[in-house]
């Protein structure tokens, strides 16, 4: 996301899949002075990177990761042997 999108109040969720490819939007460091930054680790997060132990949040993240792998499979070139 750009600084302009963040400034306009566009909904930002670190793990939110907005276009169905399984790959969430990202912000780069220093994109905006106060919005869009995050620091997380692990998979116990909801779409907005808030810590969660809720089953549906975990399932959402795992399904998103599977979709991400499927998307990557169609984009990454085959190995040259």
LUMLUMRO-176454 format. One line per field, with one value per atom (N, C-alpha, C, O, CB): residue number from 0; residue in three letters; chain; atom name; y, z, x. Coordinates in pm, whole numbers, always signed. Glycine has a CB too. Layout:
# LUMLUMRO-176454
seq <- (NUM_...)
type <- (ala_...)
mol <- (A_...)
atom <- (CA_...)
c2 <- (Y_...)
c3 <- (Z_...)
c1 <- (X_...)
This chain:
# LUMLUMRO-176454
seq <- (0_0_0_0_0_1_1_1_1_1_2_2_2_2_2_3_3_3_3_3_4_4_4_4_4_5_5_5_5_5_6_6_6_6_6_7_7_7_7_7_8_8_8_8_8_9_9_9_9_9_10_10_10_10_10_11_11_11_11_11_12_12_12_12_12_13_13_13_13_13_14_14_14_14_14_15_15_15_15_15_16_16_16_16_16_17_17_17_17_17_18_18_18_18_18_19_19_19_19_19_20_20_20_20_20_21_21_21_21_21_22_22_22_22_22_23_23_23_23_23_24_24_24_24_24_25_25_25_25_25_26_26_26_26_26_27_27_27_27_27_28_28_28_28_28_29_29_29_29_29_30_30_30_30_30_31_31_31_31_31_32_32_32_32_32_33_33_33_33_33_34_34_34_34_34_35_35_35_35_35_36_36_36_36_36_37_37_37_37_37_38_38_38_38_38_39_39_39_39_39_40_40_40_40_40_41_41_41_41_41_42_42_42_42_42_43_43_43_43_43_44_44_44_44_44_45_45_45_45_45_46_46_46_46_46_47_47_47_47_47_48_48_48_48_48_49_49_49_49_49_50_50_50_50_50_51_51_51_51_51_52_52_52_52_52_53_53_53_53_53_54_54_54_54_54_55_55_55_55_55_56_56_56_56_56_57_57_57_57_57_58_58_58_58_58_59_59_59_59_59_60_60_60_60_60_61_61_61_61_61_62_62_62_62_62_63_63_63_63_63_64_64_64_64_64_65_65_65_65_65_66_66_66_66_66_67_67_67_67_67_68_68_68_68_68_69_69_69_69_69_70_70_70_70_70_71_71_71_71_71_72_72_72_72_72_73_73_73_73_73_74_74_74_74_74_75_75_75_75_75_76_76_76_76_76_77_77_77_77_77_78_78_78_78_78_79_79_79_79_79_80_80_80_80_80)
type <- (unk_unk_unk_unk_unk_unk_unk_unk_unk_unk_unk_unk_unk_unk_unk_unk_unk_unk_unk_unk_unk_unk_unk_unk_unk_unk_unk_unk_unk_unk_unk_unk_unk_unk_unk_unk_unk_unk_unk_unk_unk_unk_unk_unk_unk_unk_unk_unk_unk_unk_unk_unk_unk_unk_unk_unk_unk_unk_unk_unk_unk_unk_unk_unk_unk_unk_unk_unk_unk_unk_unk_unk_unk_unk_unk_unk_unk_unk_unk_unk_unk_unk_unk_unk_unk_unk_unk_unk_unk_unk_unk_unk_unk_unk_unk_unk_unk_unk_unk_unk_unk_unk_unk_unk_unk_unk_unk_unk_unk_unk_unk_unk_unk_unk_unk_unk_unk_unk_unk_unk_unk_unk_unk_unk_unk_unk_unk_unk_unk_unk_unk_unk_unk_unk_unk_unk_unk_unk_unk_unk_unk_unk_unk_unk_unk_unk_unk_unk_unk_unk_unk_unk_unk_unk_unk_unk_unk_unk_unk_unk_unk_unk_unk_unk_unk_unk_unk_unk_unk_unk_unk_unk_unk_unk_unk_unk_unk_unk_unk_unk_unk_unk_unk_unk_unk_unk_unk_unk_unk_unk_unk_unk_unk_unk_unk_unk_unk_unk_unk_unk_unk_unk_unk_unk_unk_unk_unk_unk_unk_unk_unk_unk_unk_unk_unk_unk_unk_unk_unk_unk_unk_unk_unk_unk_unk_unk_unk_unk_unk_unk_unk_unk_unk_unk_unk_unk_unk_unk_unk_unk_unk_unk_unk_unk_unk_unk_unk_unk_unk_unk_unk_unk_unk_unk_unk_unk_unk_unk_unk_unk_unk_unk_unk_unk_unk_unk_unk_unk_unk_unk_unk_unk_unk_unk_unk_unk_unk_unk_unk_unk_unk_unk_unk_unk_unk_unk_unk_unk_unk_unk_unk_unk_unk_unk_unk_unk_unk_unk_unk_unk_unk_unk_unk_unk_unk_unk_unk_unk_unk_unk_unk_unk_unk_unk_unk_unk_unk_unk_unk_unk_unk_unk_unk_unk_unk_unk_unk_unk_unk_unk_unk_unk_unk_unk_unk_unk_unk_unk_unk_unk_unk_unk_unk_unk_unk_unk_unk_unk_unk_unk_unk_unk_unk_unk_unk_unk_unk_unk_unk_unk_unk_unk_unk_unk_unk_unk_unk_unk_unk_unk_unk_unk_unk_unk_unk_unk_unk_unk_unk_unk_unk_unk_unk_unk_unk_unk_unk_unk_unk_unk_unk_unk_unk_unk_unk_unk_unk_unk_unk_unk_unk_unk_unk_unk_unk)
mol <- (A_A_A_A_A_A_A_A_A_A_A_A_A_A_A_A_A_A_A_A_A_A_A_A_A_A_A_A_A_A_A_A_A_A_A_A_A_A_A_A_A_A_A_A_A_A_A_A_A_A_A_A_A_A_A_A_A_A_A_A_A_A_A_A_A_A_A_A_A_A_A_A_A_A_A_A_A_A_A_A_A_A_A_A_A_A_A_A_A_A_A_A_A_A_A_A_A_A_A_A_A_A_A_A_A_A_A_A_A_A_A_A_A_A_A_A_A_A_A_A_A_A_A_A_A_A_A_A_A_A_A_A_A_A_A_A_A_A_A_A_A_A_A_A_A_A_A_A_A_A_A_A_A_A_A_A_A_A_A_A_A_A_A_A_A_A_A_A_A_A_A_A_A_A_A_A_A_A_A_A_A_A_A_A_A_A_A_A_A_A_A_A_A_A_A_A_A_A_A_A_A_A_A_A_A_A_A_A_A_A_A_A_A_A_A_A_A_A_A_A_A_A_A_A_A_A_A_A_A_A_A_A_A_A_A_A_A_A_A_A_A_A_A_A_A_A_A_A_A_A_A_A_A_A_A_A_A_A_A_A_A_A_A_A_A_A_A_A_A_A_A_A_A_A_A_A_A_A_A_A_A_A_A_A_A_A_A_A_A_A_A_A_A_A_A_A_A_A_A_A_A_A_A_A_A_A_A_A_A_A_A_A_A_A_A_A_A_A_A_A_A_A_A_A_A_A_A_A_A_A_A_A_A_A_A_A_A_A_A_A_A_A_A_A_A_A_A_A_A_A_A_A_A_A_A_A_A_A_A_A_A_A_A_A_A_A_A_A_A_A_A_A_A_A_A_A_A_A_A_A_A_A_A_A_A_A_A_A_A_A_A_A_A_A_A_A_A_A_A_A_A_A_A_A_A)
atom <- (N_CA_C_O_CB_N_CA_C_O_CB_N_CA_C_O_CB_N_CA_C_O_CB_N_CA_C_O_CB_N_CA_C_O_CB_N_CA_C_O_CB_N_CA_C_O_CB_N_CA_C_O_CB_N_CA_C_O_CB_N_CA_C_O_CB_N_CA_C_O_CB_N_CA_C_O_CB_N_CA_C_O_CB_N_CA_C_O_CB_N_CA_C_O_CB_N_CA_C_O_CB_N_CA_C_O_CB_N_CA_C_O_CB_N_CA_C_O_CB_N_CA_C_O_CB_N_CA_C_O_CB_N_CA_C_O_CB_N_CA_C_O_CB_N_CA_C_O_CB_N_CA_C_O_CB_N_CA_C_O_CB_N_CA_C_O_CB_N_CA_C_O_CB_N_CA_C_O_CB_N_CA_C_O_CB_N_CA_C_O_CB_N_CA_C_O_CB_N_CA_C_O_CB_N_CA_C_O_CB_N_CA_C_O_CB_N_CA_C_O_CB_N_CA_C_O_CB_N_CA_C_O_CB_N_CA_C_O_CB_N_CA_C_O_CB_N_CA_C_O_CB_N_CA_C_O_CB_N_CA_C_O_CB_N_CA_C_O_CB_N_CA_C_O_CB_N_CA_C_O_CB_N_CA_C_O_CB_N_CA_C_O_CB_N_CA_C_O_CB_N_CA_C_O_CB_N_CA_C_O_CB_N_CA_C_O_CB_N_CA_C_O_CB_N_CA_C_O_CB_N_CA_C_O_CB_N_CA_C_O_CB_N_CA_C_O_CB_N_CA_C_O_CB_N_CA_C_O_CB_N_CA_C_O_CB_N_CA_C_O_CB_N_CA_C_O_CB_N_CA_C_O_CB_N_CA_C_O_CB_N_CA_C_O_CB_N_CA_C_O_CB_N_CA_C_O_CB_N_CA_C_O_CB_N_CA_C_O_CB_N_CA_C_O_CB_N_CA_C_O_CB_N_CA_C_O_CB_N_CA_C_O_CB_N_CA_C_O_CB_N_CA_C_O_CB_N_CA_C_O_CB_N_CA_C_O_CB_N_CA_C_O_CB_N_CA_C_O_CB_N_CA_C_O_CB)
c2 <- (-118_+0_+124_+125_+0_+226_+352_+440_+415_+426_+543_+639_+708_+737_+744_+733_+799_+710_+759_+833_+580_+488_+480_+478_+348_+477_+475_+605_+604_+451_+716_+848_+861_+924_+960_+803_+810_+721_+722_+770_+645_+560_+426_+356_+629_+387_+257_+148_+154_+235_+50_-58_-141_-201_-148_-146_-222_-335_-310_-132_-457_-573_-649_-692_-664_-666_-725_-861_-893_-740_-941_-1073_-1082_-1191_-1178_-970_-965_-987_-913_-829_-1090_-1122_-1044_-1080_-1277_-939_-849_-886_-841_-711_-969_-1001_-1150_-1189_-937_-1235_-1378_-1458_-1576_-1396_-1395_-1472_-1530_-1600_-1385_-1500_-1552_-1468_-1499_-1690_-1362_-1279_-1144_-1064_-1260_-1118_-992_-872_-886_-999_-756_-632_-610_-663_-512_-532_-499_-349_-280_-577_-302_-167_-180_-265_-76_-97_-97_-5_+91_-52_-32_+57_+202_+229_+13_+292_+436_+479_+590_+479_+392_+432_+547_+640_+313_+540_+643_+658_+558_+607_+779_+797_+732_+700_+941_+713_+658_+544_+487_+767_+509_+406_+298_+322_+469_+177_+69_-10_-105_+122_+26_-52_-170_-166_+36_-273_-393_-472_-459_-478_-554_-650_-770_-760_-589_-883_-1005_-1124_-1116_-1025_-1233_-1360_-1469_-1453_-1380_-1580_-1691_-1679_-1583_-1701_-1776_-1780_-1757_-1771_-1912_-1724_-1701_-1556_-1487_-1740_-1512_-1373_-1371_-1463_-1293_-1264_-1246_-1168_-1139_-1174_-1133_-1064_-927_-873_-1048_-872_-741_-752_-654_-657_-873_-902_-892_-879_-807_-897_-899_-1042_-1134_-837_-1063_-1197_-1259_-1193_-1195_-1386_-1454_-1603_-1662_-1426_-1663_-1809_-1865_-1982_-1850_-1783_-1827_-1922_-1894_-1706_-2031_-2129_-2070_-2096_-2239_-1992_-1936_-1847_-1845_-1855_-1775_-1693_-1781_-1751_-1602_-1889_-1981_-2046_-2055_-2090_-2090_-2154_-2054_-2090_-2205_-1930_-1827_-1814_-1811_-1690_-1805_-1789_-1909_-1893_-1765_-2029_-2150_-2160_-2196_-2276_-2127_-2129_-2022_-2045_-2107_-1906_-1801_-1847_-1821_-1672_-1914_-1964_-2069_-2069_-2022_-2158_-2258_-2190_-2229_-2356_-2086_-2011_-1940_-1933_-1909_-1886_-1818_-1916_-1880_-1759_-2038_-2139_-2175_-2191_-2265_-2188_-2217_-2103_-2127_-2240_-1980_-1864_-1865_-1845_-1733_-1889_-1892_-2002_-1984_-1911_-2115_-2228_-2188_-2235_-2349_-2102_-2060_-1946_-1916_-2018_-1882_-1766_-1796_-1734_-1655_-1890_-1920_-2013_-2114_-1984_-1983_-2071_-2207_-2221_-2004_-2307_-2442_-2445_-2366_-2546_-2534_-2543_-2593_-2667_-2635_-2552_-2600_-2707_-2679_-2483_-2829_-2940_-2976_-3068_-3061)
c3 <- (+0_+0_+0_+55_+120_-61_-67_+53_+123_-200_+75_+180_+155_+249_+190_+28_-6_+31_+83_-156_+4_+40_+191_+241_-18_+264_+410_+463_+553_+471_+406_+449_+423_+501_+377_+314_+279_+369_+358_+134_+458_+549_+490_+544_+591_+380_+320_+424_+497_+193_+429_+526_+505_+399_+517_+606_+597_+699_+819_+619_+651_+737_+690_+575_+735_+776_+735_+669_+575_+855_+714_+656_+581_+557_+765_+545_+476_+326_+261_+501_+272_+129_+56_+63_+102_-13_-74_-215_-264_-75_-283_-422_-453_-569_-513_-349_-369_-414_-445_-466_-419_-462_-344_-364_-545_-221_-102_-57_+44_-127_-130_-97_-45_-121_-222_+85_+142_+94_+51_+293_+102_+71_+176_+287_+65_+140_+234_+231_+135_+200_+338_+339_+363_+440_+447_+298_+319_+435_+460_+190_+507_+616_+566_+457_+676_+648_+621_+511_+460_+583_+475_+379_+434_+361_+344_+562_+628_+770_+831_+629_+823_+955_+1071_+1173_+983_+1058_+1171_+1135_+1225_+1234_+1009_+969_+885_+813_+891_+897_+811_+861_+795_+679_+977_+1028_+1109_+1160_+1116_+1119_+1192_+1230_+1168_+1108_+1332_+1367_+1426_+1530_+1468_+1361_+1410_+1382_+1300_+1347_+1450_+1417_+1447_+1531_+1496_+1379_+1400_+1319_+1244_+1545_+1335_+1258_+1344_+1295_+1186_+1470_+1559_+1553_+1654_+1704_+1432_+1409_+1327_+1249_+1339_+1344_+1256_+1133_+1117_+1329_+1047_+922_+945_+856_+836_+1064_+1098_+1184_+1244_+1169_+1191_+1264_+1415_+1487_+1219_+1465_+1609_+1658_+1591_+1647_+1773_+1828_+1850_+1900_+1960_+1812_+1827_+1844_+1780_+1707_+1931_+1943_+1893_+1916_+2089_+1824_+1771_+1653_+1565_+1727_+1653_+1546_+1407_+1316_+1570_+1390_+1257_+1204_+1084_+1260_+1293_+1250_+1201_+1099_+1365_+1272_+1231_+1097_+1009_+1339_+1082_+957_+841_+734_+968_+863_+758_+713_+593_+810_+809_+776_+700_+604_+902_+742_+675_+533_+440_+756_+516_+382_+293_+174_+389_+351_+275_+232_+118_+359_+320_+285_+174_+83_+408_+181_+74_-59_-162_+109_-57_-180_-229_-350_-156_-137_-173_-244_-345_-47_-193_-256_-395_-488_-168_-408_-540_-638_-754_-528_-591_-676_-719_-836_-603_-624_-655_-754_-842_-526_-740_-831_-976_-1067_-793_-997_-1133_-1184_-1303_-1141_-1095_-1134_-1142_-1220_-1037_-1061_-1055_-1170_-1191_-918_-1244_-1355_-1306_-1194_-1439_-1391_-1358_-1350_-1417_-1463_-1268_-1259_-1389_-1465_-1143_-1414_-1531_-1480_-1400_-1604_-1528_-1483_-1585_-1563_-1451)
c1 <- (+83_+0_+88_+198_-95_+38_+111_+76_-22_+81_+156_+127_-7_-80_+240_-38_-165_-284_-384_-169_-274_-382_-399_-511_-356_-288_-295_-354_-437_-157_-312_-361_-511_-582_-284_-559_-701_-787_-910_-721_-723_-797_-834_-920_-921_-769_-796_-770_-672_-708_-857_-850_-723_-705_-974_-637_-513_-514_-524_-391_-505_-489_-366_-361_-616_-268_-141_-160_-86_-50_-256_-278_-410_-460_-275_-466_-595_-573_-499_-666_-636_-625_-734_-851_-639_-696_-794_-835_-938_-741_-755_-789_-794_-799_-689_-792_-813_-693_-706_-918_-574_-457_-378_-279_-366_-422_-356_-238_-175_-311_-207_-91_-140_-193_+1_-123_-170_-88_+27_-165_-148_-76_+31_+23_-172_+130_+236_+261_+227_+366_+319_+372_+521_+565_+303_+598_+742_+776_+704_+816_+885_+924_+933_+983_+1059_+884_+886_+789_+800_+1025_+693_+591_+509_+475_+500_+476_+397_+452_+490_+242_+456_+517_+441_+502_+531_+309_+232_+138_+76_+153_+123_+25_+91_+187_-90_+35_+79_+197_+240_+111_+251_+364_+310_+198_+458_+390_+349_+472_+578_+253_+458_+562_+492_+427_+667_+503_+439_+528_+621_+301_+499_+563_+462_+374_+696_+476_+386_+258_+240_+352_+171_+47_-77_-189_+35_-60_-173_-218_-222_-138_-251_-292_-419_-446_-180_-497_-611_-566_-448_-729_-660_-626_-562_-496_-750_-581_-525_-399_-355_-629_-342_-217_-233_-134_-109_-357_-379_-368_-416_-517_-304_-289_-427_-518_-209_-441_-569_-548_-461_-660_-627_-629_-761_-792_-606_-840_-968_-946_-865_-1054_-1018_-1009_-1034_-956_-1105_-1141_-1167_-1053_-1027_-1295_-986_-873_-758_-695_-824_-732_-626_-659_-574_-604_-784_-827_-815_-767_-973_-857_-845_-700_-671_-898_-609_-468_-413_-338_-386_-450_-400_-457_-385_-437_-585_-644_-580_-559_-797_-550_-483_-344_-303_-473_-271_-138_-145_-62_-68_-243_-259_-287_-233_-372_-373_-402_-277_-252_-515_-198_-73_+21_+83_-4_+32_+119_+67_+145_+129_-66_-124_-96_-62_-276_-109_-79_+67_+98_-113_+156_+299_+332_+417_+381_+266_+290_+264_+332_+201_+166_+134_+223_+223_-12_+298_+379_+529_+601_+356_+574_+717_+754_+685_+756_+859_+897_+945_+996_+1006_+929_+974_+1126_+1193_+923_+1180_+1326_+1386_+1323_+1367_+1507_+1582_+1677_+1766_+1659_+1657_+1741_+1845_+1924_+1658)
